[in-house]
Structure formats: structure tokens, C-alpha cells
């Protein structure tokens, strides 16, 4: 069972990136899922979450209005569209799944984690 995050890279401030999180080994279609990020020297922090149906989403204040989380259960994949990127968005981004549970902003609630993908935003 694995979550594979991809799509990170180096971009200039103001540009966009789309991250993907593909699940293998089991279906994640009934799981709450989330995106978190960790900058060097900082703790892992909540970015966005999405319910199993995609009908409920939640965002950290720092990304609200710029980031959009979606999912395609037929593809067992979650996405994070990141627009108007800022240098302070630079971090390793992780996706996570909470088995048959509500998507939350708490790192400790999640059961599966992807390996992370690095996003670097230059000024």
C-alpha cells in the first residue's frame, strides 16, 4: 500500500504548480485525505484536506484562495492546484490518507503518508 506524491519543482513566485498523489495497493476512495508541508527547520503543517466524496474541503489560512484540493476516486488520486505561489510556500509537500475517517488538519490522524515532493518558489 503506497501513496506517491509528484509534481513538485522549482518555480518563480506568482506561478502555478499542480501536485498529484496517486494511491496503489488499496482503494482510498472512502478515506479522508490531506496535504501537509514541511519547510526546513519547521514542523509538518496542514495545507488542505478533502472528504472521501470530495464534497468537503478545508484549507490553512495561508493558502486559502490560492490552493485548491480535488480528488478523482476512479483514478485513486488526489490533487493540489497551487496558484500565485510565494517563496514562503517552499517546502516538501506530503499527501496523507485517513482510513475511513474524516479529513482533518491533524498530522496524527492520518494512517498512510506519501514520500513527499519538493516545491521551491524563487522570488
N, C-alpha and C positions, 0 to 999 in steps of 0.2 A: 504494500500500500504506500503510495507516494503522492506528494504534491510537488509539482515542478513549476517554479516561478521563472518567467522570462520576460524580455522586453526592455530591460534596463540599458543604460548607456550614458554617453556624455552629450548634453545639450546646452544651448545658451539660454540664459534667462528669458522668459517670455514665450518660449517654445513649448511643444507638447510631446508627450510620450504615452504609449499605452502598454501597460503591463498585462500579462496573462498568467493564469495559474491553472494548470491542467492536472486533473486527478487521474491516477491509474490504480488498478488493483481492487477498487471497490467504487460503488457509486456514491457521490457526495450530494446527490440531489435532494436528500432530506435533512441535510446538515446546514446549520448556520455557518457562514464563512466571513472571514475578515482579512483586512490588510493592516499590517503593522510596519513600522520602520524603526531603524536604529542607526543613529549617527555616531561617529567615533566619540567615545567617552560618555555617551548618554545611555540611558536605559531604553529598552524597546518601548515604543509608544504606539497607541492606537491611531489609525488613519481613517479607516472606513469599515463598515460591516454591512452584510446583506442577509436577509432571511432566506430560508430554503426556497421559497417561491419567487424571490426577487421583489416581492411587494413592499418590503420594508427595508429602508436603508438608513444608515446613521453615519455622521462624519465628525471628525475632530474640527474644532472651530478654525484651526489654522489652515484647513484645506477646503472648508465649506465654500461652495460656489465656484471652485476651480477643479475639483476632482469629482469623478462620477464612477461609482461601482455598479457593475452589472454582472449577470451570470447567464450561461446557456447550459441548462441541465442536460440537454440532449448531447452536448459535447463534453459534459463533466468539467466545465471550465468557467472560471471567474475572471473578470477583467477589472482593470483600474485605468480609466482615462484621466490623464493628468494634463491640465491646460494651464497656461500662464505660470509656468514653473519659475520658482525663485531659488536663489542659492541656498536658502535655509531648508529647502526640500531635499538637499543632498543627504543620502542615507542608503543603507541596504534595506530593501523592501521585502517583507516576508508575507506570504499568504498562509492562512490557517483555516482549519475546519473544526467545528464543534459537533460531535456526533449526536444527531437527533436533538439538538438543543438550539436555544435562541442565540442569535448572533449578538455578541456583547463587545464591549471595549476592554475587557479584562484579559490580559495575556494568559492568566491561569485557567481560564475557562475552556481553552482550546486543546483538542486532542492530537491533531495532526498539524505539522508545520512543513512548509517548503524550505528549500535550502537558501533562499534569498537571492535577490538580483540587485546589483548596484546601480543607483541613479546618481549621477553627478551633474549638477547645474552650475555652469560658469556664469560669472557676472559680466 
